[in-house]
Amino acid sequence: METATEVAASKVAAGSSGGGAPAPAGEYWSEALKSFLDHIPISSVPGALQPTASPAVEIKLGGTVLDAIDAMYGGSVAGAVIIDEVQSSFGKYVDRDIGFVDVSTIVLWALEELGKVEHDPKDSSLDFLSSLKQHPQIAETKIAWLAKLFLWEPFFPVRAHDTLFHAMLLFSKHHRLNVVPVVESMNSSVIGFVTQNAVMELLLQSSGLEWLDKIAGKQLSEFRFASVRKPVLVYSDQTLADGLHILSKEKMEIAVIDRKTSCLIGSIQCSDLYLILDDSSLFSKRMKISMEEFINVNNKTNSKCSTAENSSACKGQNILALRNTGQRGTSLPVSNRRSDTLKQAVEKLTSSRSSCSFIVDEQGHVEGVVTTRDIISVFSPPCMDSRIDGSTFFSAALEQAGCHVENGQIIQNSKSIKP
């Protein structure tokens, strides 16, 4: 049976071989941008549709921080849909889904607020949730109020019959968007989610197409983000509280380096925050536990997950599972050399489900970082953002079609290839 990418490639090839009246020039060049990805349905994205019929976890706009954490942690999910129940005259709820929030964002915010009021905690044996309950001014903060701090994402849904091109446009245009909900056509209820890693996994399945491999085969050093984006660093002897504080500000994976050698020894990312909820000692001793000690705890947990990954129960796992068995089980975070190809970075990121890969030199010193969003931007239409320099998947497709991108606009070459 042909895969979605094989079907898309064959349809594009058939469409470019001629036949029928040619489309107007402007329309044709626009189609050249999206023809391949616009033949791959969202339903083909790995994990986009939930393995069971269970609805997505929902959090009411008027709910509290404690309600939200309880709902997500209790449901063992990394994120939830925010709803505003407004009843229409037809007796049905309309425009209920208005946002998306992940548990790590709220936990980080709550940890920061607790740090402001618990300079010297009276009971250091309390776990995170118990400590939160002792401070109602934090625990009872409304989810609606957190919108002022941009602590939850907008709700931009797609449907199963929409295409990968649609999802990539959303990720490219909305920089705060990390998860795209998939909704049913009839009642708009959420039936799954598309993540950035899932998009890259499907792109990886397209290997072998000349116009994709031309970009994927380039070295990381050839891309602007490899030199512009700076990694966030924390020393291994700093406390876990220090690392969490930096993570709350940066919202991206942080490299943990040895103070003496400056070499990469580990990392901390938002998806690790469930450990604070699972292990009460990590929370109560966060002012004393070093980042290196936290990394050791994390490695042990990931090793157990890697062992469990081969079980049949993991194959149908929710893509938003709180404890994701697909995460890395190695002692080091994902890393690449500048001489590695973009495809090698994609392979490492998709296999580990990490949010970024650190670019290191031969000695293990961190020189840069490449994120999943960086990679999606490389494979996104250059006309969406004039800042893109043109060395992208779509620029290669345009070049073969006889046009190029200039100042964010599609320009037809003087000697263009006709359809």
Solvent accessible surface area in square Angstrom, and as a share of the most:
residue,aa,sasa,rsa
1,M,239,1.07
2,E,104,0.47
3,T,67,0.39
4,A,26,0.20
5,T,6,0.04
6,E,87,0.39
7,V,47,0.27
8,A,0,0.00
9,A,23,0.18
10,S,57,0.37
11,K,104,0.44
12,V,27,0.16
13,A,62,0.48
14,A,66,0.51
15,G,62,0.60
16,S,79,0.51
17,S,93,0.60
18,G,42,0.41
19,G,79,0.76
20,G,75,0.73
21,A,99,0.77
22,P,97,0.61
23,A,41,0.32
24,P,92,0.58
25,A,56,0.43
26,G,52,0.50
27,E,97,0.43
28,Y,47,0.18
29,W,17,0.06
30,S,52,0.34
31,E,73,0.33
32,A,20,0.16
33,L,11,0.05
34,K,55,0.23
35,S,29,0.19
36,F,4,0.02
37,L,1,0.00
38,D,47,0.24
39,H,69,0.31
40,I,0,0.00
41,P,45,0.28
42,I,0,0.00
43,S,55,0.35
44,S,38,0.25
45,V,3,0.02
46,P,33,0.21
47,G,40,0.39
48,A,1,0.01
49,L,72,0.36
50,Q,25,0.11
51,P,71,0.45
52,T,87,0.51
53,A,109,0.84
54,S,62,0.40
55,P,110,0.69
56,A,12,0.09
57,V,37,0.21
58,E,77,0.35
59,I,7,0.03
60,K,120,0.51
61,L,42,0.21
62,G,51,0.49
63,G,11,0.11
64,T,20,0.12
65,V,0,0.00
66,L,31,0.16
67,D,76,0.39
68,A,0,0.00
69,I,0,0.00
70,D,64,0.33
71,A,39,0.30
72,M,0,0.00
73,Y,56,0.21
74,G,67,0.64
75,G,39,0.38
76,S,47,0.31
77,V,19,0.11
78,A,31,0.24
79,G,3,0.03
80,A,0,0.00
81,V,1,0.00
82,I,0,0.00
83,I,4,0.02
84,D,48,0.25
85,E,75,0.34
86,V,80,0.46
87,Q,115,0.51
88,S,31,0.20
89,S,114,0.74
90,F,176,0.73
91,G,48,0.46
92,K,146,0.62
93,Y,106,0.40
94,V,67,0.38
95,D,125,0.65
96,R,59,0.21
97,D,29,0.15
98,I,58,0.29
99,G,0,0.00
100,F,3,0.01
101,V,2,0.01
102,D,37,0.19
103,V,6,0.03
104,S,10,0.07
105,T,17,0.10
106,I,0,0.00
107,V,1,0.00
108,L,2,0.01
109,W,29,0.10
110,A,0,0.00
111,L,12,0.06
112,E,49,0.22
113,E,39,0.17
114,L,0,0.00
115,G,29,0.28
116,K,126,0.53
117,V,67,0.38
118,E,17,0.08
119,H,153,0.68
120,D,124,0.64
121,P,55,0.35
122,K,210,0.89
123,D,66,0.34
124,S,78,0.50
125,S,90,0.58
126,L,40,0.20
127,D,55,0.28
128,F,2,0.01
129,L,33,0.17
130,S,42,0.27
131,S,3,0.02
132,L,0,0.00
133,K,122,0.52
134,Q,112,0.50
135,H,32,0.14
136,P,67,0.42
137,Q,112,0.50
138,I,6,0.03
139,A,3,0.02
140,E,108,0.49
141,T,20,0.12
142,K,102,0.43
143,I,1,0.00
144,A,40,0.31
145,W,110,0.39
146,L,0,0.00
147,A,40,0.31
148,K,142,0.60
149,L,76,0.38
150,F,147,0.61
151,L,22,0.11
152,W,32,0.11
153,E,15,0.07
154,P,35,0.22
155,F,29,0.12
156,F,66,0.27
157,P,50,0.31
158,V,1,0.00
159,R,79,0.29
160,A,32,0.25
161,H,124,0.55
162,D,31,0.16
163,T,24,0.14
164,L,0,0.00
165,F,26,0.11
166,H,66,0.29
167,A,0,0.00
168,M,1,0.00
169,L,42,0.21
170,L,22,0.11
171,F,1,0.00
172,S,19,0.12
173,K,135,0.57
174,H,55,0.25
175,H,104,0.46
176,R,104,0.38
177,L,0,0.00
178,N,68,0.35
179,V,13,0.08
180,V,0,0.00
181,P,0,0.00
182,V,0,0.00
183,V,3,0.02
184,E,63,0.28
185,S,64,0.41
186,M,182,0.81
187,N,101,0.52
188,S,49,0.32
189,S,48,0.31
190,V,16,0.09
191,I,48,0.24
192,G,0,0.00
193,F,5,0.02
194,V,0,0.00
195,T,23,0.13
196,Q,14,0.06
197,N,28,0.15
198,A,3,0.03
199,V,0,0.00
200,M,0,0.00
201,E,65,0.29
202,L,2,0.01
203,L,6,0.03
204,L,44,0.22
205,Q,93,0.41
206,S,4,0.02
207,S,44,0.28
208,G,66,0.63
209,L,36,0.18
210,E,128,0.57
211,W,47,0.16
212,L,5,0.03
213,D,50,0.26
214,K,96,0.41
215,I,4,0.02
216,A,5,0.04
217,G,46,0.44
218,K,52,0.22
219,Q,79,0.35
220,L,0,0.00
221,S,59,0.38
222,E,102,0.46
223,F,10,0.04
224,R,156,0.57
225,F,26,0.11
226,A,1,0.01
227,S,71,0.46
228,V,77,0.44
229,R,84,0.31
230,K,143,0.61
231,P,25,0.16
232,V,25,0.14
233,L,78,0.39
234,V,3,0.02
235,Y,77,0.29
236,S,7,0.05
237,D,84,0.43
238,Q,48,0.21
239,T,37,0.21
240,L,0,0.00
241,A,21,0.16
242,D,56,0.29
243,G,0,0.00
244,L,7,0.04
245,H,82,0.37
246,I,36,0.18
247,L,0,0.00
248,S,11,0.07
249,K,131,0.56
250,E,76,0.34
251,K,93,0.39
252,M,40,0.18
253,E,1,0.01
254,I,0,0.00
255,A,0,0.00
256,V,0,0.00
257,I,12,0.06
258,D,43,0.22
259,R,122,0.45
260,K,192,0.81
261,T,74,0.43
262,S,50,0.32
263,C,34,0.20
264,L,18,0.09
265,I,47,0.24
266,G,2,0.02
267,S,4,0.02
268,I,0,0.00
269,Q,11,0.05
270,C,32,0.19
271,S,46,0.30
272,D,3,0.02
273,L,4,0.02
274,Y,8,0.03
275,L,8,0.04
276,I,2,0.01
277,L,21,0.10
278,D,63,0.33
279,D,48,0.25
280,S,51,0.33
281,S,44,0.29
282,L,3,0.02
283,F,7,0.03
284,S,29,0.19
285,K,110,0.47
286,R,16,0.06
287,M,101,0.45
288,K,171,0.72
289,I,24,0.12
290,S,23,0.15
291,M,0,0.00
292,E,84,0.38
293,E,87,0.39
294,F,2,0.01
295,I,11,0.06
296,N,75,0.39
297,V,50,0.29
298,N,4,0.02
299,N,30,0.15
300,K,140,0.59
301,T,32,0.19
302,N,5,0.03
303,S,52,0.33
304,K,150,0.63
305,C,19,0.11
306,S,38,0.25
307,T,107,0.62
308,A,43,0.34
309,E,78,0.35
310,N,133,0.68
311,S,50,0.32
312,S,91,0.59
313,A,88,0.68
314,C,26,0.15
315,K,169,0.72
316,G,38,0.37
317,Q,49,0.22
318,N,39,0.20
319,I,32,0.16
320,L,14,0.07
321,A,16,0.13
322,L,10,0.05
323,R,79,0.29
324,N,16,0.08
325,T,20,0.12
326,G,6,0.05
327,Q,20,0.09
328,R,27,0.10
329,G,27,0.26
330,T,90,0.52
331,S,75,0.48
332,L,89,0.44
333,P,8,0.05
334,V,13,0.08
335,S,29,0.18
336,N,3,0.02
337,R,100,0.37
338,R,73,0.27
339,S,69,0.45
340,D,28,0.14
341,T,35,0.20
342,L,0,0.00
343,K,66,0.28
344,Q,81,0.36
345,A,0,0.00
346,V,8,0.05
347,E,72,0.32
348,K,87,0.37
349,L,0,0.00
350,T,16,0.09
351,S,84,0.54
352,S,9,0.06
353,R,103,0.38
354,S,1,0.01
355,S,46,0.30
356,C,2,0.01
357,S,0,0.00
358,F,0,0.00
359,I,0,0.00
360,V,16,0.09
361,D,33,0.17
362,E,134,0.60
363,Q,115,0.51
364,G,21,0.20
365,H,64,0.28
366,V,23,0.13
367,E,73,0.33
368,G,0,0.00
369,V,0,0.00
370,V,0,0.00
371,T,16,0.09
372,T,9,0.05
373,R,43,0.16
374,D,13,0.07
375,I,0,0.00
376,I,2,0.01
377,S,36,0.23
378,V,11,0.06
379,F,6,0.02
380,S,1,0.00
381,P,2,0.01
382,P,1,0.00
383,C,49,0.29
384,M,69,0.31
385,D,36,0.19
386,S,76,0.49
387,R,174,0.63
388,I,42,0.21
389,D,98,0.51
390,G,17,0.17
391,S,36,0.23
392,T,5,0.03
393,F,2,0.01
394,F,1,0.00
395,S,21,0.14
396,A,4,0.03
397,A,17,0.13
398,L,0,0.00
399,E,106,0.47
400,Q,81,0.36
401,A,12,0.10
402,G,4,0.04
403,C,1,0.01
404,H,74,0.33
405,V,32,0.18
406,E,91,0.41
407,N,130,0.66
408,G,9,0.08
409,Q,114,0.51
410,I,48,0.25
411,I,67,0.34
412,Q,85,0.38
413,N,52,0.27
414,S,119,0.77
415,K,189,0.80
416,S,26,0.17
417,I,100,0.51
418,K,173,0.73
419,P,74,0.47
